[in-house]
């Protein structure tokens, strides 16, 4: 019996082949594959099949007649997959049993399922197909997986196929509906929306509208300053924010030059070790510590996984199961100089019990290092690996103990509070440095009825602040909280919103176009951006995986929903198009602009005349403001970090950049 082992990526095929024996490499069609003991390990490159409309050319909606075809026929950007697909078809003719060794998750299940069905011509759910299930790519894990093959997870496969079908239904049909709405009013442009994109954009837009409508209010705070044992102490009036200026002034006038210690209170509390990393928590921590966005964090973690340095990263689990050899991993990590001391300290503990969290994943444990020898990491990869190792260590640490001291001062019947918190036993803290987010604020020792001198009483005027914008990490966390998208796709969804021009910036701002799309859809087709609807289908797909619903039942429900939404679009087609025109035009102008006009409400744009290039106002001829430019070839070069206006680069013997804003504080300094 000859087996074909299908892997998701070429480097995984190489690793599996070397773990199973002494591989012989073949390269007959320009793509390498491996032979070990008469079995073949052949790589794919992710999805080599994609969904496509069976009858193409009629740009209408709704459409549901779709099927799986070769990815290179669906998307020109997937042309490189043809060689890998041809290679799989070629080798499959030599085999009579098939093993799906793609990543053990929904996407990996779909990739392997489609290859075995459409490229190899075999039933992925039959007894002739098996599954390798592993969470690390260490040689030992691979060999154990191969020795303990399992049947294809039919529920996972059907749930994955359903997800792709529903995403196609939503993405193609609703994007066509939006675009045809624009055509109905004479604008030939393409807009898009998706099953998870819509609700995600709606969440962001709701926050953006809250920020735009926010009206700040002034408030005052009174702060008492004193000093003891060379420690400056700042105590805040018990009323904290005072919105009446007259009341605040009266409190300050009431205060004298001395105060009495009214009371002191000490509270000790325990901090349990952190839970192990699931993907969302890793992405959140990586953004907090390094400002690495979630999409990039996943890319790095995936690479560390294929190098066998960490376990599978696309996991929802916060649990480390007992069958993992913690001591061996920690012992191996002690061979790395940067972890030697911490690892040896941990290894000296009599028992190693991780502080597991509540979240679980039936497919994979929490993210953890494997203990494999690490070679050649640098830059962001080194940072992410270090964060994962330190978190792994910290989960086994002892609880930390901290103490908060609260002192209440009486200054002529005006009461002030000072608080200080310090660590008394660091416990797990020592393992998670430098990634702790703690403040140590030591207060001197005070005795009740003690009289203290007041250095000053400060009168602080402040303003209430609008809600903070989402960051890439916090919106991914919010998507998880609302149960939309999957752990593997949430950061990709956000990336799509950036590419569509709906959002921008690290502190995510929804553009005028993004706000207009949401406002229009909320008015005419609110279910398109409904978190509840998207979550309903997420739960239904989980039911497929658990055997509670059938694939056909959920797809039929999805089709019914799209038919309803399509009717709403068609009834309101012209109104939807008219609603989007102004914001689309403004968005295009903003994309091409170099900044706001310095004379009117127009935008500065690069123009060309018979005399060369210059900068003019988009409101010409009503506004004739211009800026002269050097007589060289010019290209866009980003945004000025000082004033936010556009930068241009001069293409000459010595290229140089300048800010187009004549009022920029840096005054066109070359950079």
Long-range contacts (C-beta under 8 A, 24 or more apart in sequence): 1-96, 1-97, 2-38, 2-39, 2-40, 2-94, 2-95, 2-96, 2-97, 3-39, 3-40, 3-95, 3-97, 3-98, 3-99, 4-39, 4-40, 4-42, 4-88, 4-91, 4-92, 4-94, 4-95, 4-97, 4-98, 4-99, 4-120, 5-39, 5-40, 5-41, 5-42, 5-99, 5-101, 5-132, 6-42, 6-43, 6-44, 6-88, 6-98, 6-99, 6-100, 6-101, 6-102, 6-112, 6-115, 6-116, 7-41, 7-42, 7-43, 7-44, 7-101, 7-102, 8-43, 8-44, 8-46, 8-101, 8-102, 8-103, 8-108, 8-111, 8-112, 9-43, 9-44, 9-45, 9-46, 9-306, 10-43, 10-45, 11-306, 12-43, 12-101, 12-137, 12-306, 13-41, 13-42, 13-43, 15-137, 15-142, 15-306, 15-308, 16-41, 16-101, 16-132, 16-137, 16-142, 16-146, 17-41, 18-139, 19-139, 19-142, 19-143, 20-142, 20-143, 20-146, 28-87, 28-90, 29-83, 29-86, 29-87, 29-90, 30-83, 30-87, 31-83, 31-84, 31-86, 31-87, 33-87, 33-91, 40-91, 40-94, 40-95, 41-101, 42-87, 42-88, 42-91, 43-84, 44-81, 44-84, 44-85, 44-88, 44-102, 44-111, 44-115, 45-80, 45-81, 45-84, 46-81, 46-111, 47-71, 47-81, 47-107, 47-110, 47-111, 47-114, 48-78, 48-81, 48-84, 48-85, 48-88, 48-111, 48-114, 48-115, 48-119, 49-114, 49-115, 49-118, 49-119, 50-74, 50-75, 50-78, 51-164, 51-165, 51-168, 53-172, 59-176, 59-180, 60-176, 60-180, 61-172, 61-173, 61-174, 61-176, 61-177, 61-180, 61-566, 61-569, 62-169, 62-173, 62-559, 62-562, 62-563, 62-566, 63-172, 63-173, 64-169, 64-559, 64-562, 66-165, 66-168, 68-114, 68-118, 85-119, 88-115, 88-119, 88-120, 89-119, 89-120, 92-119, 92-120, 92-121, 92-122, 95-120, 96-128, 97-128, 97-129, 97-130, 98-122, 98-124, 98-128, 98-129, 98-130, 99-129, 99-130, 99-131, 99-132, 99-149, 100-124, 100-129, 100-130, 100-131, 100-132, 100-152, 101-131, 101-132, 101-145, 103-312, 103-314, 104-131, 104-132, 104-133, 104-134, 104-135, 104-312, 104-363, 104-364, 105-156, 105-312, 105-314, 105-363, 105-364, 105-488, 106-156, 106-159, 106-160, 106-163, 106-486, 106-488, 107-160, 107-488, 109-152, 109-153, 109-156, 109-157, 109-160, 110-157, 110-160, 110-161, 110-164, 113-152, 113-157, 113-160, 113-161, 124-152, 124-157, 125-152, 125-154, 125-157, 127-151, 133-363, 134-312, 135-311, 135-312, 135-315, 135-363, 135-364, 135-365, 136-305, 136-308, 136-310, 136-311, 136-312, 136-370, 137-305, 137-306, 137-307, 137-308, 138-308, 138-370, 138-372, 139-308, 141-370, 155-544, 155-545, 155-546, 155-547, 156-363, 156-545, 158-544, 158-545, 158-550, 158-551, 159-541, 159-542, 159-544, 159-545, 159-551, 161-551, 162-541, 162-544, 162-551, 162-554, 162-555, 162-558, 163-486, 163-541, 165-555, 165-558, 166-195, 166-537, 166-541, 166-554, 166-555, 166-558, 167-194, 167-195, 167-196, 169-195, 169-558, 169-559, 169-562, 170-194, 170-195, 170-558, 170-562, 171-195, 173-562, 173-565, 173-566, 174-198, 174-528, 174-562, 174-565, 174-569, 177-565, 177-566, 177-569, 177-570, 177-573, 178-517, 178-569, 178-576, 178-580, 180-573, 181-569, 181-572, 181-573, 181-574, 181-576, 181-577, 181-580, 182-577, 182-580, 182-581, 182-584, 183-577, 184-573, 184-574, 184-577, 185-574, 185-577, 185-578, 185-581, 187-577, 187-581, 187-584, 189-584, 191-500, 191-517, 191-580, 191-584, 192-500, 193-517, 193-521, 193-528, 194-493, 194-496, 195-534, 195-537, 196-479, 196-484, 196-485, 196-489, 196-490, 196-493, 196-534, 197-493, 197-496, 197-497, 197-500, 198-521, 198-528, 198-529, 198-530, 198-534, 199-482, 199-484, 199-529, 199-530, 199-531, 199-533, 199-534, 200-475, 200-479, 200-484, 200-485, 200-493, 200-494, 200-497, 201-497, 201-502, 201-503, 201-510, 201-514, 201-517, 201-518, 201-529, 202-518, 202-522, 202-529, 202-530, 202-531, 203-470, 203-475, 203-478, 203-479, 203-482, 203-531, 204-470, 204-475, 204-497, 204-503, 204-508, 204-510, 204-514, 205-510, 205-514, 205-515, 205-518, 205-519, 207-467, 207-469, 207-470, 208-469, 208-509, 208-510, 208-514, 208-515, 209-515, 210-466, 210-467, 211-466, 211-467, 211-469, 214-466, 214-467, 216-463, 216-464, 216-465, 216-466, 217-243, 217-463, 217-464, 218-243, 218-245, 218-461, 218-462, 218-463, 219-243, 219-461, 219-462, 219-463, 219-464, 220-245, 220-248, 220-459, 220-460, 220-461, 220-462, 221-248, 221-460, 221-462, 222-248, 222-251, 222-252, 222-255, 222-414, 222-416, 222-457, 222-458, 222-459, 222-460, 223-416, 223-457, 223-458, 223-460, 224-255, 224-259, 224-409, 224-411, 224-416, 224-454, 224-457, 224-458, 225-454, 225-455, 225-456, 225-457, 225-458, 226-259, 226-409, 226-452, 226-453, 226-454, 226-455, 227-453, 227-455, 228-444, 228-446, 228-452, 229-444, 229-445, 231-442, 231-443, 231-444, 233-407, 233-418, 233-443, 233-444, 234-418, 235-407, 235-409, 235-416, 235-417, 235-418, 236-416, 236-417, 236-418, 237-414, 237-415, 237-416, 237-417, 238-415, 238-416, 238-417, 241-462, 248-459, 249-459, 251-414, 252-457, 252-459, 254-411, 254-412, 254-413, 254-414, 255-411, 255-412, 255-414, 255-454, 255-457, 256-411, 256-412, 256-454, 257-453, 257-454, 258-411, 258-451, 258-452, 258-453, 258-454, 259-409, 259-410, 259-411, 259-416, 259-451, 259-452, 259-454, 260-409, 260-410, 260-411, 260-449, 260-450, 260-451, 260-452, 261-407, 261-408, 261-409, 261-410, 261-446, 261-447, 261-448, 261-449, 261-450, 261-451, 261-452, 262-408, 262-409, 262-410, 262-415, 262-448, 263-407, 263-408, 263-448, 264-405, 264-406, 264-407, 264-408, 264-446, 264-447, 264-448, 265-405, 265-406, 265-407, 265-408, 266-403, 266-404, 266-405, 266-406, 267-403, 267-404, 267-406, 268-401, 268-402, 268-403, 268-424, 269-401, 269-402, 269-403, 269-404, 270-399, 270-400, 270-401, 270-402, 271-399, 271-400, 271-401, 271-402, 271-427, 271-428, 272-355, 272-399, 273-354, 273-355, 273-394, 273-395, 273-396, 273-397, 273-398, 273-399, 273-400, 273-427, 273-428, 274-355, 274-391, 274-394, 274-395, 274-428, 274-432, 275-318, 275-355, 275-356, 275-357, 275-366, 275-395, 276-317, 276-318, 276-319, 276-320, 276-354, 276-355, 276-356, 276-357, 276-365, 276-366, 276-367, 276-368, 276-391, 276-392, 276-395, 277-318, 277-366, 277-367, 277-368, 277-388, 277-391, 277-392, 278-315, 278-316, 278-317, 278-318, 278-357, 278-359, 278-361, 278-366, 278-367, 278-487, 279-313, 279-314, 279-315, 279-316, 279-367, 279-487, 279-488, 280-316, 280-476, 280-477, 280-480, 280-487, 280-490, 281-318, 282-313, 282-367, 282-384, 282-387, 282-388, 282-391, 283-473, 283-476, 283-491, 284-473, 284-474, 284-476, 284-477, 285-387, 285-391, 285-435, 286-383, 286-384, 286-387, 286-473, 287-471, 287-472, 287-473, 288-437, 288-473, 289-383, 289-387, 289-435, 290-380, 290-383, 290-384, 290-387, 291-506, 292-380, 292-383, 292-384, 293-472, 293-473, 293-491, 293-506, 294-472, 294-473, 294-476, 294-490, 294-491, 294-494, 295-472, 295-491, 295-492, 295-494, 295-495, 296-380, 297-384, 297-491, 298-488, 298-491, 300-380, 300-381, 300-384, 301-367, 301-384, 301-388, 303-381, 304-381, 304-384, 304-385, 304-388, 307-372, 308-370, 308-372, 309-369, 309-370, 309-372, 309-374, 309-377, 309-385, 310-367, 310-368, 310-369, 310-370, 310-385, 310-388, 311-364, 311-365, 311-366, 311-367, 311-368, 311-369, 311-370, 312-364, 312-367, 313-367, 314-364, 314-487, 314-488, 315-361, 315-363, 315-364, 315-365, 315-366, 315-367, 315-487, 316-359, 316-360, 316-361, 316-487, 317-359, 317-360, 317-361, 317-364, 317-365, 317-366, 318-356, 318-357, 318-358, 318-359, 318-360, 318-366, 319-354, 319-356, 319-357, 319-359, 319-360, 319-365, 319-366, 320-354, 320-356, 320-365, 320-366, 320-368, 320-395, 321-365, 324-365, 324-368, 326-352, 326-354, 326-396, 327-352, 328-371, 329-368, 329-369, 329-370, 329-371, 329-392, 330-371, 330-393, 330-396, 331-371, 332-371, 332-372, 332-373, 333-369, 333-371, 333-389, 335-373, 336-374, 338-386, 339-389, 339-393, 342-393, 342-430, 342-431, 343-393, 345-430, 346-393, 346-396, 346-397, 346-431, 349-396, 352-396, 353-396, 354-395, 354-396, 355-395, 355-396, 356-395, 368-392, 387-435, 390-431, 390-432, 390-433, 390-435, 391-432, 391-435, 393-431, 393-432, 394-428, 394-431, 394-432, 395-428, 396-428, 396-431, 397-427, 397-428, 397-429, 397-430, 397-431, 397-432, 398-425, 398-427, 398-428, 399-427, 399-428, 400-425, 400-426, 400-427, 400-428, 400-429, 401-425, 401-427, 405-443, 407-443, 407-446, 409-452, 411-454, 411-457, 418-443, 419-443, 468-507, 469-505, 469-507, 469-508, 469-509, 470-507, 470-508, 471-506, 471-507, 471-508, 472-506, 472-508, 475-508, 482-531, 482-535, 483-535, 483-538, 483-539, 484-531, 484-534, 484-535, 484-538, 485-538, 501-587, 501-591, 511-587, 511-590, 512-583, 512-586, 512-587, 512-590, 513-583, 513-584, 513-586, 513-587, 515-583, 516-579, 516-580, 516-582, 516-583, 516-584, 517-580, 517-583, 519-579, 520-576, 520-579, 520-580, 523-579, 524-568, 524-569, 524-572, 524-575, 524-576, 524-579, 525-565, 525-568, 525-569, 525-572, 525-576, 527-561, 527-564, 527-565, 528-565, 533-561, 589-618, 593-618, 593-646, 594-645, 594-646, 594-648, 594-660, 595-643, 595-644, 595-645, 595-646, 595-660, 595-661, 597-623, 597-625, 598-625, 598-661, 598-662, 598-663, 599-623, 599-625, 600-625, 604-645, 604-646, 604-660, 606-634, 606-648, 615-660, 627-660, 627-662, 640-664, 640-666, 642-666, 647-671
